[in-house]
Structure formats: C-alpha cells, structure tokens
Amino acid sequence: MRADLTNAAWRKSSHSDNGSNACLEVADGIAGVVPVRDSKDTRLPVIPVPAHAWATFIDHLKS
C-alpha cells in the first residue's frame, strides 16, 4: 500500500471494548482500500484490505 496515512482518521468499532485497547482500527476515505491496523501497537505495519473485500466482510458480520 502506498497511500499516505499520515493524516488518516483512524477509528475503532463502536462495539469494541474501549478499556482493553485490544482491537483493530480502520481508516476511511482511502480510495479502493480500507487500511487496518492493530490498536495495541500502531507502529506495526498497516494491512491494506481491498474495499470490496472489506464490504463483504462487514456484510457477513451484520448477517
């Protein structure tokens, strides 16, 4: 992934446990991809998930 994520607005799920900080964060607004990272150590590499795959994943979780 070559997108500049310096000013990315990272967010966690509203269903995450805010006390443990043990969840994933995603950044919105990056064309064609959803960057995903570990909230416990944000220095680790970001995993770029194709936007269509992320949408399928979220739809599956909702069903």
C-alpha atoms as an extended CHARMM CRD file, in Angstrom:
* protein
*
        63  EXT
         1         1  MET       CA              0.0000000000        0.0000000000        0.0000000000  PROA      1               0.0000000000
         2         2  ARG       CA              1.4120000000        3.3510000000       -0.9750000000  PROA      2               0.0000000000
         3         3  ALA       CA             -1.2800000000        5.6780000000        0.3690000000  PROA      3               0.0000000000
         4         4  ASP       CA             -0.1040000000        8.4460000000        2.6730000000  PROA      4               0.0000000000
         5         5  LEU       CA             -1.7330000000        7.6790000000        6.0280000000  PROA      5               0.0000000000
         6         6  THR       CA             -0.0310000000       10.4740000000        7.9580000000  PROA      6               0.0000000000
         7         7  ASN       CA             -3.3140000000       12.3280000000        8.4950000000  PROA      7               0.0000000000
         8         8  ALA       CA             -5.6200000000        9.3110000000        8.4010000000  PROA      8               0.0000000000
         9         9  ALA       CA             -8.5520000000        9.3950000000       10.7990000000  PROA      9               0.0000000000
        10        10  TRP       CA             -8.3740000000        6.0000000000       12.4880000000  PROA      10              0.0000000000
        11        11  ARG       CA            -11.4420000000        4.6050000000       14.2440000000  PROA      11              0.0000000000
        12        12  LYS       CA            -12.4550000000        1.5390000000       16.2180000000  PROA      12              0.0000000000
        13        13  SER       CA            -15.7600000000       -0.2670000000       16.1230000000  PROA      13              0.0000000000
        14        14  SER       CA            -18.4360000000        1.1010000000       18.4000000000  PROA      14              0.0000000000
        15        15  HSD       CA            -18.7210000000       -2.4840000000       19.6680000000  PROA      15              0.0000000000
        16        16  SER       CA            -15.1020000000       -2.6900000000       20.8140000000  PROA      16              0.0000000000
        17        17  ASP       CA            -14.1050000000       -2.8070000000       24.4540000000  PROA      17              0.0000000000
        18        18  ASN       CA            -12.6940000000        0.6730000000       24.9960000000  PROA      18              0.0000000000
        19        19  GLY       CA            -10.9070000000       -0.3580000000       28.1970000000  PROA      19              0.0000000000
        20        20  SER       CA             -8.5870000000       -3.0070000000       26.7780000000  PROA      20              0.0000000000
        21        21  ASN       CA             -7.4670000000       -1.2680000000       23.5810000000  PROA      21              0.0000000000
        22        22  ALA       CA             -7.3550000000       -4.7730000000       22.0720000000  PROA      22              0.0000000000
        23        23  CYS       CA             -8.9800000000       -4.3150000000       18.7310000000  PROA      23              0.0000000000
        24        24  LEU       CA             -8.4630000000       -3.2330000000       15.1670000000  PROA      24              0.0000000000
        25        25  GLU       CA             -8.6470000000        0.2660000000       13.8080000000  PROA      25              0.0000000000
        26        26  VAL       CA             -9.6040000000        1.2290000000       10.2730000000  PROA      26              0.0000000000
        27        27  ALA       CA             -9.1850000000        4.4300000000        8.3060000000  PROA      27              0.0000000000
        28        28  ASP       CA            -11.8820000000        5.6980000000        5.9730000000  PROA      28              0.0000000000
        29        29  GLY       CA            -11.5500000000        7.7670000000        2.8460000000  PROA      29              0.0000000000
        30        30  ILE       CA             -8.6810000000        5.9610000000        1.1160000000  PROA      30              0.0000000000
        31        31  ALA       CA             -9.7160000000        5.1610000000       -2.4650000000  PROA      31              0.0000000000
        32        32  GLY       CA            -10.1330000000        1.4520000000       -3.1670000000  PROA      32              0.0000000000
        33        33  VAL       CA             -8.7090000000        0.1910000000        0.1060000000  PROA      33              0.0000000000
        34        34  VAL       CA             -9.5000000000        0.0500000000        3.8180000000  PROA      34              0.0000000000
        35        35  PRO       CA             -6.3060000000        0.3040000000        5.8680000000  PROA      35              0.0000000000
        36        36  VAL       CA             -6.4420000000       -1.8630000000        9.0030000000  PROA      36              0.0000000000
        37        37  ARG       CA             -4.0410000000       -1.7470000000       11.9430000000  PROA      37              0.0000000000
        38        38  ASP       CA             -3.6120000000       -3.1680000000       15.4410000000  PROA      38              0.0000000000
        39        39  SER       CA             -4.7530000000       -0.6370000000       18.0290000000  PROA      39              0.0000000000
        40        40  LYS       CA             -2.3660000000       -2.0510000000       20.6560000000  PROA      40              0.0000000000
        41        41  ASP       CA              0.7310000000       -1.1900000000       18.6260000000  PROA      41              0.0000000000
        42        42  THR       CA              0.0890000000        1.3110000000       15.8770000000  PROA      42              0.0000000000
        43        43  ARG       CA              3.7460000000        1.1040000000       14.8020000000  PROA      43              0.0000000000
        44        44  LEU       CA              3.1240000000       -2.3270000000       13.2730000000  PROA      44              0.0000000000
        45        45  PRO       CA              2.5150000000       -2.4940000000        9.5190000000  PROA      45              0.0000000000
        46        46  VAL       CA             -0.8800000000       -1.4820000000        8.1930000000  PROA      46              0.0000000000
        47        47  ILE       CA             -2.8150000000       -4.1970000000        6.3610000000  PROA      47              0.0000000000
        48        48  PRO       CA             -4.4530000000       -2.8710000000        3.1990000000  PROA      48              0.0000000000
        49        49  VAL       CA             -7.7740000000       -4.6450000000        2.5910000000  PROA      49              0.0000000000
        50        50  PRO       CA             -9.4390000000       -4.1230000000       -0.7920000000  PROA      50              0.0000000000
        51        51  ALA       CA            -12.5970000000       -2.0540000000       -0.2670000000  PROA      51              0.0000000000
        52        52  HSD       CA            -14.8450000000       -4.6690000000       -1.8980000000  PROA      52              0.0000000000
        53        53  ALA       CA            -13.4590000000       -7.3920000000        0.4000000000  PROA      53              0.0000000000
        54        54  TRP       CA            -13.9790000000       -5.1900000000        3.4640000000  PROA      54              0.0000000000
        55        55  ALA       CA            -17.5930000000       -4.5020000000        2.4320000000  PROA      55              0.0000000000
        56        56  THR       CA            -18.2140000000       -8.2400000000        2.0200000000  PROA      56              0.0000000000
        57        57  PHE       CA            -16.6700000000       -8.8960000000        5.4430000000  PROA      57              0.0000000000
        58        58  ILE       CA            -18.8400000000       -6.2460000000        7.1280000000  PROA      58              0.0000000000
        59        59  ASP       CA            -21.9820000000       -7.5140000000        5.3820000000  PROA      59              0.0000000000
        60        60  HSD       CA            -21.1950000000      -11.0190000000        6.6480000000  PROA      60              0.0000000000
        61        61  LEU       CA            -20.7720000000       -9.7460000000       10.2050000000  PROA      61              0.0000000000
        62        62  LYS       CA            -24.1260000000       -7.9720000000       10.0510000000  PROA      62              0.0000000000
        63        63  SER       CA            -25.9910000000      -11.0660000000        8.8760000000  PROA      63              0.0000000000
